[in-house]
């Protein structure tokens, strides 16, 4: 195929993990690629900064990365040569309860199950097939809807994954097992009665057993820096401080891929789309937002349950019933007093994050989309509930409400960090019902953000699949 001369073969707008993945794949195929970022630094949700006090490094958005090490594309890249080093906490996640006990997830299924008493066999029965077959189904789960390479394995996974978390916990009797499932499923940012919330829980637990939930040494920016350095080594070009608000700002290229959500895509290129495609994008649904806090701490968090002190991630919400109730209320637009809180404590395992003897922690709760409510007191009460004395060790804090999250990163519409609702209605048809979800109605324009399959998370697979589609359509490269 002979194409007329352009400034670049491809332009990628947005340097989050998906934009970086798309740019890398196209550059690997011998194209000339320009990656454009609106902010001073690359990364999207992969940024780290001194938000509180000098010497305290905080991950501004994502902090723990089970899907980064599970990514079928990222695992093919030599990122270790470009400074990326993962640290694996001995316990992937812990879930404390009011009685002082905690459910935990360790690498070994048997070890995790053995701590669930009456639910030991039920946990093994649930997780052993998922873990053993994950290498077969990972490319299909982390991709667009298509006929799977291993249909029987995919069907077995889907039979459970497409149910609600509320249905899944019927398999379990103990408060500990049910609470563990609730905390995992709540990462979906959906009511736990919604179909397919089990999928999020199963994928996250499988990754804990397969590879763990790692922390990038030095902060999440280390992932972005490694991806960018590799891209540059291939001959790619990066332009920062270039905020794109219209197609007319861009140099000429055969294809443009946007690591943005439908709202921004309509603003930038809507005039080039068909009326039907515009109609679909205008009806794209965004979900709950988040309120986030970063703390500089004088000591480690004094959790009552000792198991929590060895975990990189802590789920704070007590029982399944309590978490399900508050998540449902938040979904309905209510502000809750005892929110489900996701907390990470990276400095316990990565001493580069804080001055000697000091620590950092990061937490968020779900809030109604676009909320400006200050949830600091509610979140800190939840931490104090399971770690009495927590407030006494706080040196400084930095907060983002849902509206401020969008101001910081325009992809977080109303504070929605998943790029849109990932329910059964938008699981494989995000952002629109099309033969290829990455291809817009305008030739040469593609969307590669978390608003496409497989959705949110630092895995780069949205960008990878969008780039593959563009390579085939425009350049006849398979």
Protein Blocks (a to p, Z undefined) as FASTA:
>chain_A
ZZdddfbfbdcehjafklmmmmmmmmmnopacddddfbfbehijmccddfkbghiacdfk
bmbdfklmmpmklmmpcfklnopacdddfbfbacddfkopacdddfblklmmmmnommmm
mmmmmmmmmmmmmmmmmmmmmpcddddfblmlmmmmmmmmmpcfklmmmmpmbfklmmmm
mmmmmmnopafkbghklmmmmmmmmmmmmnopaddehijklmmmmmmmmmmmnopacdeh
iacfbfklpccdfbdcddbdfklmmmmmmmmpcfklmmmmmmpccdddddddddddfbdc
ddfblmlmmcfbdcdehjmklmmmmmmmmmnopacfbdcdddddfklmmmklpcehiacd
dddddddehiabdfklmmmmmmmmmmghklmmpmbdcdddfklmmmmmmmlgghianopa
adfklmmmccbdcfblkbcfbehiacfbfkbcebeajehlmmmmmmmmmmmmmnopZZ
